[in-house]
Amino acid sequence: WDKMAEAGFHAMGLPEELGGQGGDTVTQMLLTRELARSLAGLTWIFGINSFCAKSIEKFASDEVREKLIPGMARGDTRVAISVTEPSGGTDLMGAMRTRAVKVDGGWKITGQKTWCTTAHVADYLFLMARTEDVEDKPAKGVTLFIVPSPSEGLEARQIPKIGMRSVGSCDVFLDEVFVPDEFVVGEPGQGFYQMLQTLNN
C-alpha cells in the first residue's frame, strides 16, 4: 500500500483538482495488468480503493468529495467496499438484509456484510443498506453510505482463506451504527442504480 502511495498509483484515474493524476479506465487497467504479473492480490489492493474513490467522486456531496478524495489519492485514506451479504452472494438486492433507519441527524445501520476486502484496515466502509421496502423492485429502496471506521457497534473480522492472502477479506457486523446525513452518497433509495455506473470500472 505504502509503495503504491509513494508511486502515486492511488491517484490514478481521479481528477487533478482533487489531488488525482487524471487518466481513464484504460490507464488504470494497464497498471492493474502490470501489478498482476507478480501477484494477483496487488490488483485488489489498488482496485478496491480506486472503485470507492470513483464512486465517491461521482455521487457524494462536494464537501465529502473534498474531504475524502485528496486523502485517497495520496494513500492516506483507505475505503473498503461493504456490499455483499452472507445469504446472497451475487444476488445483492434479493438478499439485502442490512437496514438503515433514519434518526435525528443521520441513520442507524444494522446488519452483516461479507467478503469486505480490506475492511479490517479501512478508515471508511462504502456500504449499501436497505432504507425502504419496494416489493415489486428489490433494486429500489437501497442507499449508499460512507461509514467511518472505527464506529460504535461496528466490527470487522478477517476470513481465513487458502488463496489471495496478500489482501484481507472480512465479515463486517453492524449493530445500530450511526452514520451522519453528510455521509449518505447520492440520492437515498437509488444506491444500486448509482453503483452500476461505477461498478464496471
N, C-alpha and C positions, 0 to 999 in steps of 0.2 A: 504493500500500500504506500509506504513512505517513498520508496524508489519511484513508483508511478507518479506520486505527487511532485517529486523533485524534477522529473522529466516533463511535467506539465500535461500528463495524459488525462487527468481528471477534468481538465479544462476543454478537452477536445469536443467539438460539437455544440458548445454553449456560446451564447452571444458575447462578443467582445465587451460590450458596455456593462456586462455583469461579471467581468473578470475572466471570461472564457477565451478560447482561441479561435472561435468560429469553426467552419468546416461542416460537412454534411454527413449523412449516414454512410456513404461510400468511404469517406475518410476514416470514420470510426471502424468500419469493417476491415479496412486494410490493417489498422492497428490490432484489432482483435485476432485476425488471422496470424499475424506475426507472434503475438503473445501465446497463441495456442500451439505454435510449433514445438515449444519446450514443455508446456504444462497447460492442459485444458482449463484447469481451475482458475488460471490467471484471467481468462476471459470473463469469468463471473465476478472477480474482484473489481474489474473495470466496469463491466456491463451493468451490474445492479445499480451502482451509484449513477451511472450515465442515464439509465432509464428513469430513475426517480427525478434526477435533475431536469430532464427534458419535460417530464410531466408537470413538475412544479413551475418550471419556466413558462409553460403554455397556459396553465389553468389557475394557478394561485394568484392571490391579490398582489399588487405592486409592492406593498410593504413586506409581504412574506418572501417574494422573489428577491428583493433587495437584501433581505435579512439572511437568506439561506444560500442562494446560488453562488455568490462570490466565495463563500467558505467551502462549498462543494467543489468548485473549480480549483481551489488551492489544495484540496485534500485535507482541510481542517475539519470538515463536517461530513459525517457519514450517515447515509439514509438507506434503510432496508425496506424491501417490499414485503408487506404482510397482507396477502390476498387469499391464498389457498386455504381451504378448511379441511379438517380431518375426515369429514363424512362425504366429501365430494370430489376430490381430485380436480380434474379439469372442468367439472360441472360447477363453475364458480357461482352462478346465480341460483341454480336449483338447490344447492347445498348451503347457501348463506344463512348461518345461524347467529353470527356475531351481530349484535344490535347496538345502535346508538340512540339514546333518548335525550331529547332537548331539555336542558336545565338552564337556570339563570346564568348568563354569561358564556354558555358553551354547551357541551354534550358530555354524557357519561356513556362509556362503551364497555360492554360485557360480552365475552365470547372467547373463542380459541382459534388460532391460526396455526398452520403447519408449513414446513419447508420454507421458512422465512430466512433466506440466505443472509448472513452477516448480522442478524438481529441482536446477537449477544454483544456486539461491539458498536452498535449503531447509536447515534445521537438522536435519531428520529426514526419512526416507522411510517412508511407510506401505506396506509391501511384503508381497506374497504369494509364498510359495515352497512347493514340494512337500517334505513331510517323510516321506512313506511312499507306497508304490505300492499302489493299490487297483484291481485290474484291472477289476472289474465296475462301478465307480462312480468315474469320474475326479474328481467333485466332492468326494469324500472324500480325506483324506490331505494337504490343504494347510493351511498355518498362516500367520497374520498376524504380522508383525514390525514393530517400530519400529527403523529403522536410523539410528544417528547419522551425520550428515554434517558435516565430512569423517570418513572412516574409512579405515584402511589397506586397499588393494585395491578401493576404491570410486571410480568416475569417472563424471561426468555430462557429456555433450557435447550442445550445443544443435543442434536440427534446423532447417536453413534452411526457411522457409515463405513462401508467397505471401500468405496471409491470416492473420488472427488473430495479428498480430505484436506486439500490445500485451502479450502474455504468452508467455514462453519455453516450448518443449516440448523434451524431451531424450531421447536414448538413454542408458541407465544400464548400466554394466558392473560386475559384482561378481566378484572373484577371492578366494575364501575370506575374505570379510568377516566379522569376528567380531561377534556380537550377544549381549549378556549375557541370561541367563534372564529377568531382570526385564522385558525389552522384548519378550517373547512376549505377544501380545494374545489374551486369551481362551484357549480350550481348543485345544491342538495337534491338528491333523488336521481341525478343524471351521471353518477360516477362511472358506471360501466361504459356508457357511450363516450365519455371523455377519455377514459383509459384506452379505449380501442384506437384512438388517434395517435397514441404514442407507443402502444404495446409492440407493434410490429418492428419498431426501431431496434 
